[in-house]
Amino acid sequence: MMTDPVADMLTRIRNAGTARASLVRCPSSRLKHSVAKVLEEKGYVY
């Protein structure tokens, strides 16, 4: 079984937004940290 960790992180963020949660927790990696940083810089998350 293959999983996509970045897609999983984005799904968690989307679900948290739908639930109006202010915090999302997921396993970390350098790649996911970089993706989250870009999302923050572009104003998609804060």
C-alpha positions in Angstrom: 0.0 0.0 0.0 1.4 3.4 -1.0 0.5 6.6 0.8 1.1 10.2 -0.2 2.2 12.1 3.0 1.8 15.6 1.4 -1.7 14.8 0.2 -2.5 13.5 3.7 -1.3 16.7 5.2 -3.3 18.8 2.8 -6.4 16.7 3.5 -5.9 17.3 7.2 -5.6 21.0 6.6 -8.8 21.1 4.4 -10.8 19.0 7.0 -9.6 21.3 9.8 -10.8 24.3 7.8 -14.2 22.7 7.3 -14.4 21.9 11.0 -13.2 25.5 11.8 -10.3 24.0 13.8 -7.4 26.4 14.6 -4.8 23.7 14.9 -3.8 20.7 12.7 -1.5 18.0 13.9 0.3 15.6 11.6 3.5 13.7 11.4 6.3 16.0 10.4 9.0 15.8 7.7 11.2 18.3 6.0 9.1 18.2 2.8 5.8 18.8 4.6 7.5 21.6 6.6 8.6 23.2 3.3 5.1 22.9 1.8 3.5 24.3 4.9 5.9 27.3 4.8 5.0 28.0 1.2 1.3 27.8 2.0 1.8 30.3 4.8 3.8 32.7 2.7 1.1 32.6 0.0 -1.6 33.3 2.6 -3.4 30.0 2.3 -2.8 29.1 6.0 -1.7 31.2 9.0 
